[in-house]
Amino acid sequence: MRGKRIVLSIAALGLGLLVSGLWATGLLDAPAAEAQRAVPKSRGAMQLSFAPVVKAATPAVVNVYVSTRVSGYVSPFRNDPVFGRFLEDFGMPRERVENSLGSGVIVSADGLIVTNAHVIKSRGTAEIRVVLSDRREFNARVIQQDKKTDIAILKIDGARERLPFLRFADSDALEVGDLVLAIGNPFGVGQTVTSGIISALGRSQVGKSDNQVFIQTDAAINPGNSGGALVDMDGRLVGINTAIFSRSGGSNGIGFAIPANLVRLYVESASSGRAVARVWIGAKLQDVGRDIAQSLGLERVSGAIVSDISRGGPAASAGLRVGDVVTAVDGRDVSDARGARYRMTTTGVGRTAKLTILRNGRSRTVSIRLAALPKPSRNDVRLLRGQHPFDGVQVANPVPAVIDQLNVRQGDGVVVLGVRRDGYGASLGFRRGDVIVEVSGRRVATIRDLQRVLRRRQRFWEIAVRRGDRLVRWQVQG
């Protein structure tokens, strides 16, 4: 009986591999391929092994070791993708060595590696070593990273032969319940494989950035797994493991991965030697809450409502209006503002996205050209110095890059980017993201307006600052 069971298991495994091969080569039609998503019907089917997938995928998953020496004046804004070049002198003296451990995935035969930006932590001179599953070691360098999406692209130096790599899957084709494997180096114990399913898709309330939308899985992910691979049953990369929800620091079965379609965008950009352009539509989106849904008569608490539109931007040109509710992008439903921005990001700059919107209770489609986020000019940023309350405060005009980066409203006022510790402004408690709207009874809309007011010496300064949803007022002696 035991011999028959083994034969049955081997036969079922062979059949499964045959079907996978036919599907991959296109010899199996879509309905037959879809039939693979089935509950096991026999003991033999339940005894199938993940070993073939593991053997194909693990050679492309690496351990990443980072040693960073930080010394001198290091600005906390140094890696800011928009304002870093303006804020280099905002720093503090320190010197230390930072070590971090994580995982990475080789995605090209010439040695491009994807990992998490939080694994790299390159705020100084970093030494990066990657170790393959066969114990080969290489030096690597960062060629691109984006802290907002938590993606970093490395390049291996010194590889003399083609390296094993993983191909990308279409993460939009995933379904809740699909089997996946997580591969990485948890706690530094060595390469480890765990299995699970896709628990949820489009998780947008987890990350810190407006651009972060995650795949959720119950495959065990632990510290050290960050940057590792989440693969499907064809051994293709469906996501980069990034975070866990845990009170203990270990896996509780709630892990999150960056979708492969977003990762692919950064890999293609790095391969071409250019940075990923941030998508800008010239409109501010916010989540549809219960109150908004009720006031608009919506059937579901879902979607992204347009709360502000920039003059002359793509949204204005497309005919979007304040109060429109975006329910889908390119035919894919969006549940909130982050989901809408993610869909437009993966569509890409220079392309046209079709937004399904609700306006006055009726559904319609609007085509919008996705533009690159305009960068601020040097005239849009100033470090203020002098005998006034704003001494040492770095400010910016409310241009699109500032509105997008700090989530402020268009035309609200002059925005605080940073505060030097040696300036008078630091003692008053100015914060990054504060919006200066009024000084001594005069409306302040631009840096020029602010500088004009500051030229006049005053006995008392009256300052109004918008901080989030609050208006804060100060009276300062001149």
TIMI-856661 format. One record per residue (C-alpha): x negated, y negated, z negated; residue number from 1; residue in three letters. Coordinates in nm, 3 decimals, m for minus. Layout:
BEGIN
- east:north:up:i:aa
- X:Y:Z:NUM:Ala
...
//
This chain:
BEGIN
- east:north:up:i:aa
- 0.000:0.000:0.000:1:Met
- m0.286:m0.238:m0.088:2:Arg
- m0.453:m0.163:0.248:3:Gly
- m0.132:m0.249:0.433:4:Lys
- m0.106:m0.578:0.241:5:Arg
- m0.461:m0.675:0.343:6:Ile
- m0.395:m0.588:0.706:7:Val
- m0.073:m0.791:0.699:8:Leu
- m0.255:m1.091:0.549:9:Ser
- m0.530:m1.076:0.812:10:Ile
- m0.276:m1.040:1.092:11:Ala
- m0.073:m1.337:0.966:12:Ala
- m0.389:m1.547:0.933:13:Leu
- m0.495:m1.459:1.287:14:Gly
- m0.151:m1.549:1.420:15:Leu
- m0.159:m1.881:1.233:16:Gly
- m0.500:m1.971:1.376:17:Leu
- m0.388:m1.870:1.724:18:Leu
- m0.081:m2.095:1.702:19:Val
- m0.296:m2.385:1.575:20:Ser
- m0.536:m2.336:1.865:21:Gly
- m0.258:m2.328:2.124:22:Leu
- m0.104:m2.641:1.975:23:Trp
- m0.435:m2.828:1.975:24:Ala
- m0.500:m2.740:2.340:25:Thr
- m0.152:m2.841:2.447:26:Gly
- m0.048:m2.486:2.550:27:Leu
- 0.221:m2.481:2.283:28:Leu
- 0.516:m2.713:2.333:29:Asp
- 0.637:m2.960:2.069:30:Ala
- 0.937:m2.756:1.944:31:Pro
- 0.717:m2.452:1.888:32:Ala
- 0.455:m2.666:1.714:33:Ala
- 0.720:m2.817:1.490:34:Glu
- 0.818:m2.463:1.389:35:Ala
- 0.484:m2.437:1.204:36:Gln
- 0.635:m2.665:0.941:37:Arg
- 0.824:m2.378:0.779:38:Ala
- 0.863:m2.225:0.436:39:Val
- 0.665:m1.894:0.417:40:Pro
- 0.897:m1.606:0.507:41:Lys
- 0.677:m1.316:0.390:42:Ser
- 0.419:m1.219:0.132:43:Arg
- 0.160:m1.211:0.407:44:Gly
- 0.237:m1.570:0.504:45:Ala
- 0.196:m1.678:0.140:46:Met
- m0.147:m1.514:0.126:47:Gln
- m0.287:m1.725:0.410:48:Leu
- m0.607:m1.912:0.323:49:Ser
- m0.720:m2.273:0.370:50:Phe
- m1.077:m2.148:0.425:51:Ala
- m1.087:m2.209:0.804:52:Pro
- m0.979:m2.572:0.753:53:Val
- m1.227:m2.619:0.470:54:Val
- m1.516:m2.476:0.673:55:Lys
- m1.436:m2.711:0.960:56:Ala
- m1.390:m3.025:0.750:57:Ala
- m1.637:m3.015:0.460:58:Thr
- m1.958:m3.063:0.665:59:Pro
- m1.834:m3.413:0.756:60:Ala
- m1.766:m3.518:0.394:61:Val
- m2.067:m3.668:0.213:62:Val
- m2.165:m3.780:m0.134:63:Asn
- m2.252:m4.151:m0.157:64:Val
- m2.501:m4.278:m0.416:65:Tyr
- m2.545:m4.655:m0.452:66:Val
- m2.805:m4.836:m0.660:67:Ser
- m2.772:m5.215:m0.660:68:Thr
- m3.015:m5.462:m0.817:69:Arg
- m2.843:m5.789:m0.893:70:Val
- m3.062:m6.083:m0.990:71:Ser
- m3.063:m6.462:m0.986:72:Gly
- m2.755:m6.672:m0.925:73:Tyr
- m2.484:m6.450:m0.783:74:Val
- m2.157:m6.608:m0.675:75:Ser
- m1.836:m6.426:m0.765:76:Pro
- m1.704:m6.551:m0.429:77:Phe
- m2.001:m6.428:m0.225:78:Arg
- m1.811:m6.149:m0.049:79:Asn
- m1.494:m6.349:0.007:80:Asp
- m1.426:m6.285:0.380:81:Pro
- m1.291:m6.635:0.442:82:Val
- m1.460:m6.875:0.198:83:Phe
- m1.783:m6.699:0.101:84:Gly
- m2.003:m6.930:0.307:85:Arg
- m1.860:m7.237:0.132:86:Phe
- m1.899:m7.103:m0.223:87:Leu
- m2.256:m6.974:m0.235:88:Glu
- m2.358:m7.215:m0.513:89:Asp
- m2.085:m7.101:m0.752:90:Phe
- m2.286:m6.860:m0.961:91:Gly
- m2.441:m6.762:m1.291:92:Met
- m2.786:m6.621:m1.378:93:Pro
- m2.800:m6.245:m1.431:94:Arg
- m3.018:m5.946:m1.352:95:Glu
- m2.922:m5.582:m1.378:96:Arg
- m2.904:m5.256:m1.184:97:Val
- m2.562:m5.119:m1.096:98:Glu
- m2.517:m4.753:m1.002:99:Asn
- m2.208:m4.604:m0.845:100:Ser
- m2.106:m4.266:m0.712:101:Leu
- m1.843:m4.180:m0.457:102:Gly
- m1.768:m3.994:m0.140:103:Ser
- m1.758:m4.073:0.229:104:Gly
- m1.648:m3.929:0.561:105:Val
- m1.857:m3.909:0.879:106:Ile
- m1.633:m4.020:1.167:107:Val
- m1.879:m4.023:1.459:108:Ser
- m2.162:m3.799:1.575:109:Ala
- m2.410:m4.090:1.553:110:Asp
- m2.351:m4.136:1.179:111:Gly
- m2.071:m4.384:1.112:112:Leu
- m1.932:m4.321:0.764:113:Ile
- m1.611:m4.447:0.608:114:Val
- m1.590:m4.498:0.231:115:Thr
- m1.428:m4.738:m0.014:116:Asn
- m1.557:m5.090:m0.062:117:Ala
- m1.536:m5.042:m0.439:118:His
- m1.784:m4.752:m0.409:119:Val
- m2.043:m4.978:m0.246:120:Ile
- m2.013:m5.280:m0.478:121:Lys
- m2.289:m5.454:m0.281:122:Ser
- m2.333:m5.786:m0.459:123:Arg
- m2.711:m5.772:m0.432:124:Gly
- m2.982:m5.560:m0.272:125:Thr
- m2.829:m5.214:m0.246:126:Ala
- m2.998:m4.881:m0.184:127:Glu
- m2.749:m4.634:m0.040:128:Ile
- m2.817:m4.263:m0.008:129:Arg
- m2.576:m4.015:0.146:130:Val
- m2.601:m3.641:0.090:131:Val
- m2.439:m3.396:0.331:132:Leu
- m2.284:m3.067:0.226:133:Ser
- m2.594:m2.883:0.358:134:Asp
- m2.813:m3.092:0.121:135:Arg
- m2.961:m3.314:0.389:136:Arg
- m3.016:m3.671:0.265:137:Glu
- m3.020:m3.997:0.458:138:Phe
- m3.049:m4.366:0.389:139:Asn
- m2.748:m4.568:0.496:140:Ala
- m2.659:m4.935:0.532:141:Arg
- m2.337:m5.130:0.516:142:Val
- m2.229:m5.264:0.853:143:Ile
- m1.880:m5.378:0.754:144:Gln
- m1.663:m5.396:0.445:145:Gln
- m1.330:m5.547:0.350:146:Asp
- m1.236:m5.566:m0.016:147:Lys
- m0.875:m5.647:0.064:148:Lys
- m0.820:m5.309:0.226:149:Thr
- m1.097:m5.140:0.018:150:Asp
- m1.265:m5.007:0.333:151:Ile
- m1.641:m5.001:0.395:152:Ala
- m1.823:m4.871:0.702:153:Ile
- m2.177:m4.735:0.663:154:Leu
- m2.433:m4.629:0.923:155:Lys
- m2.679:m4.346:0.865:156:Ile
- m3.040:m4.427:0.951:157:Asp
- m3.280:m4.164:1.079:158:Gly
- m3.044:m3.892:1.202:159:Ala
- m3.216:m3.713:1.492:160:Arg
- m2.928:m3.492:1.594:161:Glu
- m2.554:m3.507:1.629:162:Arg
- m2.382:m3.503:1.293:163:Leu
- m2.059:m3.320:1.204:164:Pro
- m1.763:m3.557:1.198:165:Phe
- m1.387:m3.560:1.150:166:Leu
- m1.140:m3.674:1.412:167:Arg
- m0.853:m3.904:1.319:168:Phe
- m0.495:m3.786:1.296:169:Ala
- m0.197:m4.012:1.357:170:Asp
- m0.103:m4.098:0.999:171:Ser
- 0.233:m4.231:1.119:172:Asp
- 0.323:m3.873:1.219:173:Ala
- 0.293:m3.747:0.861:174:Leu
- 0.603:m3.630:0.676:175:Glu
- 0.668:m3.592:0.307:176:Val
- 0.600:m3.228:0.222:177:Gly
- 0.316:m3.175:0.473:178:Asp
- 0.022:m2.978:0.334:179:Leu
- m0.307:m3.165:0.286:180:Val
- m0.652:m3.106:0.136:181:Leu
- m0.856:m3.363:m0.060:182:Ala
- m1.234:m3.330:m0.028:183:Ile
- m1.487:m3.524:m0.232:184:Gly
- m1.731:m3.526:m0.523:185:Asn
- m1.526:m3.570:m0.845:186:Pro
- m1.725:m3.666:m1.155:187:Phe
- m2.045:m3.588:m0.961:188:Gly
- m2.002:m3.212:m1.003:189:Val
- m2.051:m3.148:m0.630:190:Gly
- m1.829:m3.115:m0.327:191:Gln
- m1.482:m3.001:m0.428:192:Thr
- m1.164:m2.918:m0.235:193:Val
- m0.814:m2.948:m0.379:194:Thr
- m0.480:m2.882:m0.210:195:Ser
- m0.139:m3.043:m0.228:196:Gly
- 0.132:m3.204:m0.023:197:Ile
- 0.222:m3.551:0.097:198:Ile
- 0.432:m3.676:m0.194:199:Ser
- 0.537:m4.010:m0.045:200:Ala
- 0.456:m4.247:0.240:201:Leu
- 0.428:m4.626:0.258:202:Gly
- 0.351:m4.682:m0.110:203:Arg
- 0.299:m5.060:m0.125:204:Ser
- 0.344:m5.148:m0.493:205:Gln
- 0.016:m4.988:m0.600:206:Val
- m0.271:m5.193:m0.454:207:Gly
- m0.381:m5.545:m0.538:208:Lys
- m0.394:m5.672:m0.181:209:Ser
- m0.104:m5.768:0.042:210:Asp
- m0.252:m5.545:0.314:211:Asn
- m0.263:m5.223:0.111:212:Gln
- m0.011:m4.949:0.186:213:Val
- m0.091:m4.594:0.074:214:Phe
- m0.019:m4.229:0.134:215:Ile
- 0.067:m4.058:m0.195:216:Gln
- m0.041:m3.699:m0.260:217:Thr
- m0.041:m3.452:m0.548:218:Asp
- m0.374:m3.301:m0.434:219:Ala
- m0.602:m3.356:m0.733:220:Ala
- m0.810:m3.676:m0.695:221:Ile
- m1.052:m3.779:m0.970:222:Asn
- m1.326:m4.041:m1.021:223:Pro
- m1.593:m3.968:m0.759:224:Gly
- m1.333:m3.865:m0.500:225:Asn
- m1.306:m4.228:m0.390:226:Ser
- m1.399:m4.257:m0.023:227:Gly
- m1.345:m3.886:0.040:228:Gly
- m1.126:m3.721:0.299:229:Ala
- m0.760:m3.632:0.297:230:Leu
- m0.717:m3.385:0.583:231:Val
- m0.426:m3.204:0.745:232:Asp
- m0.403:m2.837:0.834:233:Met
- m0.581:m2.901:1.165:234:Asp
- m0.882:m3.041:0.977:235:Gly
- m0.816:m3.396:1.098:236:Arg
- m0.857:m3.706:0.883:237:Leu
- m0.520:m3.843:0.769:238:Val
- m0.648:m4.075:0.497:239:Gly
- m0.933:m4.196:0.276:240:Ile
- m0.881:m4.111:m0.092:241:Asn
- m0.887:m4.433:m0.290:242:Thr
- m0.705:m4.442:m0.622:243:Ala
- m0.512:m4.246:m0.883:244:Ile
- m0.238:m4.328:m1.128:245:Phe
- m0.363:m4.207:m1.463:246:Ser
- m0.360:m4.300:m1.831:247:Arg
- m0.640:m4.057:m1.915:248:Ser
- m0.878:m4.125:m1.626:249:Gly
- m0.816:m3.780:m1.476:250:Gly
- m0.573:m3.653:m1.217:251:Ser
- m0.205:m3.650:m1.305:252:Asn
- m0.097:m3.545:m0.958:253:Gly
- m0.043:m3.900:m0.834:254:Ile
- m0.321:m3.995:m0.594:255:Gly
- m0.335:m4.250:m0.314:256:Phe
- m0.514:m4.261:0.022:257:Ala
- m0.559:m4.533:0.284:258:Ile
- m0.378:m4.422:0.604:259:Pro
- m0.601:m4.308:0.890:260:Ala
- m0.443:m4.551:1.136:261:Asn
- m0.572:m4.847:0.935:262:Leu
- m0.912:m4.683:0.883:263:Val
- m0.944:m4.620:1.256:264:Arg
- m0.897:m4.993:1.321:265:Leu
- m1.204:m5.072:1.109:266:Tyr
- m1.413:m4.792:1.261:267:Val
- m1.339:m4.908:1.615:268:Glu
- m1.422:m5.264:1.513:269:Ser
- m1.753:m5.159:1.354:270:Ala
- m1.842:m4.950:1.660:271:Ser
- m1.800:m5.256:1.882:272:Ser
- m2.004:m5.478:1.649:273:Gly
- m1.726:m5.717:1.555:274:Arg
- m1.529:m5.783:1.239:275:Ala
- m1.164:m5.695:1.207:276:Val
- m0.956:m6.004:1.274:277:Ala
- m0.683:m6.068:1.022:278:Arg
- m0.337:m6.078:1.179:279:Val
- m0.159:m6.412:1.144:280:Trp
- 0.202:m6.474:1.241:281:Ile
- 0.244:m6.818:1.086:282:Gly
- 0.519:m6.708:0.849:283:Ala
- 0.537:m6.620:0.483:284:Lys
- 0.717:m6.298:0.396:285:Leu
- 0.850:m6.193:0.058:286:Gln
- 1.023:m5.881:m0.070:287:Asp
- 1.400:m5.858:m0.057:288:Val
- 1.508:m5.826:m0.420:289:Gly
- 1.850:m5.728:m0.547:290:Arg
- 1.965:m6.090:m0.585:291:Asp
- 1.859:m6.176:m0.229:292:Ile
- 2.024:m5.863:m0.092:293:Ala
- 2.352:m5.947:m0.266:294:Gln
- 2.348:m6.309:m0.155:295:Ser
- 2.290:m6.206:0.208:296:Leu
- 2.541:m5.923:0.193:297:Gly
- 2.281:m5.657:0.273:298:Leu
- 2.372:m5.292:0.231:299:Glu
- 2.024:m5.199:0.103:300:Arg
- 1.763:m5.368:m0.117:301:Val
- 1.497:m5.336:0.150:302:Ser
- 1.303:m5.540:0.402:303:Gly
- 1.097:m5.862:0.408:304:Ala
- 1.260:m6.204:0.415:305:Ile
- 1.099:m6.498:0.595:306:Val
- 1.055:m6.769:0.331:307:Ser
- 0.835:m7.018:0.516:308:Asp
- 0.725:m7.084:0.876:309:Ile
- 0.416:m7.274:0.991:310:Ser
- 0.468:m7.539:1.253:311:Arg
- 0.329:m7.430:1.589:312:Gly
- 0.252:m7.075:1.472:313:Gly
- 0.345:m6.746:1.643:314:Pro
- 0.659:m6.702:1.430:315:Ala
- 0.789:m7.045:1.525:316:Ala
- 0.717:m6.977:1.893:317:Ser
- 0.898:m6.642:1.871:318:Ala
- 1.209:m6.807:1.729:319:Gly
- 1.194:m6.666:1.376:320:Leu
- 1.383:m6.865:1.115:321:Arg
- 1.365:m6.900:0.739:322:Val
- 1.612:m6.650:0.597:323:Gly
- 1.560:m6.384:0.865:324:Asp
- 1.511:m6.038:0.715:325:Val
- 1.256:m5.812:0.887:326:Val
- 1.377:m5.451:0.862:327:Thr
- 1.146:m5.277:1.113:328:Ala
- 0.827:m5.335:1.311:329:Val
- 0.794:m5.158:1.646:330:Asp
- 1.085:m4.934:1.555:331:Gly
- 0.943:m4.825:1.217:332:Arg
- 1.137:m4.923:0.906:333:Asp
- 0.968:m5.147:0.649:334:Val
- 1.079:m5.156:0.288:335:Ser
- 0.900:m5.472:0.179:336:Asp
- 0.664:m5.753:0.283:337:Ala
- 0.349:m5.543:0.243:338:Arg
- 0.494:m5.274:0.465:339:Gly
- 0.573:m5.532:0.734:340:Ala
- 0.222:m5.680:0.719:341:Arg
- 0.065:m5.333:0.733:342:Tyr
- 0.263:m5.243:1.046:343:Arg
- 0.156:m5.564:1.217:344:Met
- m0.207:m5.513:1.112:345:Thr
- m0.222:m5.166:1.268:346:Thr
- m0.055:m5.302:1.584:347:Thr
- m0.355:m5.534:1.617:348:Gly
- m0.448:m5.892:1.702:349:Val
- m0.365:m5.997:2.057:350:Gly
- m0.079:m5.753:2.094:351:Arg
- 0.294:m5.810:2.077:352:Thr
- 0.504:m5.662:1.798:353:Ala
- 0.879:m5.615:1.814:354:Lys
- 1.045:m5.715:1.489:355:Leu
- 1.394:m5.593:1.408:356:Thr
- 1.559:m5.865:1.201:357:Ile
- 1.891:m5.934:1.035:358:Leu
- 2.025:m6.283:1.091:359:Arg
- 2.372:m6.382:0.972:360:Asn
- 2.460:m6.017:0.928:361:Gly
- 2.365:m5.919:1.281:362:Arg
- 2.066:m5.714:1.393:363:Ser
- 1.845:m5.840:1.674:364:Arg
- 1.494:m5.787:1.810:365:Thr
- 1.228:m6.058:1.828:366:Val
- 0.895:m6.021:2.011:367:Ser
- 0.604:m6.194:1.840:368:Ile
- 0.247:m6.236:1.959:369:Arg
- 0.004:m6.136:1.684:370:Leu
- m0.272:m6.397:1.656:371:Ala
- m0.600:m6.396:1.464:372:Ala
- m0.605:m6.589:1.138:373:Leu
- m0.760:m6.931:1.217:374:Pro
- m1.077:m6.992:1.016:375:Lys
- m1.115:m7.312:0.812:376:Pro
- m1.363:m7.572:0.936:377:Ser
- m1.623:m7.732:0.713:378:Arg
- m1.408:m8.042:0.696:379:Asn
- m1.136:m7.833:0.533:380:Asp
- m1.351:m7.754:0.227:381:Val
- m1.515:m7.996:m0.017:382:Arg
- m1.708:m7.980:m0.343:383:Leu
- m1.596:m8.288:m0.539:384:Leu
- m1.853:m8.478:m0.746:385:Arg
- m1.829:m8.803:m0.939:386:Gly
- m1.692:m8.980:m1.245:387:Gln
- m1.346:m8.829:m1.232:388:His
- m1.157:m8.521:m1.362:389:Pro
- m1.227:m8.319:m1.045:390:Phe
- m1.605:m8.322:m1.081:391:Asp
- m1.735:m7.974:m0.987:392:Gly
- m1.406:m7.859:m0.835:393:Val
- m1.417:m7.697:m0.489:394:Gln
- m1.101:m7.779:m0.293:395:Val
- m0.953:m7.697:0.046:396:Ala
- m0.684:m7.828:0.275:397:Asn
- m0.372:m7.607:0.299:398:Pro
- m0.473:m7.462:0.637:399:Val
- m0.350:m7.115:0.748:400:Pro
- m0.654:m6.934:0.608:401:Ala
- m0.597:m7.086:0.264:402:Val
- m0.223:m7.017:0.271:403:Ile
- m0.287:m6.653:0.364:404:Asp
- m0.577:m6.597:0.126:405:Gln
- m0.429:m6.753:m0.187:406:Leu
- m0.059:m6.712:m0.112:407:Asn
- 0.032:m7.080:m0.143:408:Val
- 0.300:m7.270:0.040:409:Arg
- 0.239:m7.475:0.353:410:Gln
- 0.206:m7.848:0.288:411:Gly
- 0.219:m7.808:m0.090:412:Asp
- m0.103:m7.991:m0.165:413:Gly
- m0.481:m7.952:m0.197:414:Val
- m0.589:m7.605:m0.312:415:Val
- m0.857:m7.526:m0.573:416:Val
- m1.103:m7.263:m0.443:417:Leu
- m1.344:m7.259:m0.736:418:Gly
- m1.478:m7.452:m1.035:419:Val
- m1.845:m7.501:m1.123:420:Arg
- m1.923:m7.444:m1.488:421:Arg
- m2.140:m7.757:m1.508:422:Asp
- m1.864:m7.988:m1.387:423:Gly
- m1.610:m8.194:m1.581:424:Tyr
- m1.328:m8.008:m1.405:425:Gly
- m1.423:m7.683:m1.581:426:Ala
- m1.342:m7.834:m1.921:427:Ser
- m0.992:m7.922:m1.801:428:Leu
- m0.908:m7.563:m1.711:429:Gly
- m0.866:m7.582:m1.334:430:Phe
- m0.825:m7.234:m1.180:431:Arg
- m0.875:m7.083:m0.837:432:Arg
- m0.538:m7.100:m0.662:433:Gly
- m0.418:m7.415:m0.837:434:Asp
- m0.251:m7.660:m0.598:435:Val
- m0.309:m8.030:m0.667:436:Ile
- 0.013:m8.205:m0.568:437:Val
- m0.009:m8.547:m0.733:438:Glu
- m0.275:m8.773:m0.890:439:Val
- m0.183:m9.094:m1.076:440:Ser
- 0.155:m9.117:m0.910:441:Gly
- 0.023:m9.063:m0.557:442:Arg
- 0.121:m8.762:m0.346:443:Arg
- m0.182:m8.554:m0.244:444:Val
- m0.138:m8.352:0.076:445:Ala
- m0.498:m8.334:0.206:446:Thr
- m0.854:m8.369:0.082:447:Ile
- m0.866:m8.714:0.239:448:Arg
- m0.565:m8.820:0.030:449:Asp
- m0.734:m8.691:m0.285:450:Leu
- m1.067:m8.859:m0.211:451:Gln
- m0.887:m9.189:m0.143:452:Arg
- m0.728:m9.177:m0.490:453:Val
- m1.054:m9.076:m0.660:454:Leu
- m1.238:m9.383:m0.526:455:Arg
- m1.030:m9.600:m0.759:456:Arg
- m1.157:m9.594:m1.117:457:Arg
- m0.874:m9.557:m1.366:458:Gln
- m0.837:m9.575:m1.740:459:Arg
- m0.609:m9.271:m1.743:460:Phe
- m0.563:m9.002:m1.481:461:Trp
- m0.226:m8.834:m1.448:462:Glu
- m0.253:m8.503:m1.265:463:Ile
- 0.021:m8.265:m1.144:464:Ala
- m0.086:m7.913:m1.046:465:Val
- 0.133:m7.629:m0.917:466:Arg
- 0.023:m7.301:m1.073:467:Arg
- 0.230:m7.017:m0.936:468:Gly
- 0.593:m7.115:m0.995:469:Asp
- 0.507:m7.368:m1.268:470:Arg
- 0.425:m7.738:m1.240:471:Leu
- 0.152:m7.830:m1.490:472:Val
- 0.090:m8.195:m1.581:473:Arg
- m0.218:m8.340:m1.749:474:Trp
- m0.316:m8.687:m1.868:475:Gln
- m0.692:m8.735:m1.879:476:Val
- m0.888:m9.033:m2.003:477:Gln
- m1.104:m9.192:m1.732:478:Gly
//
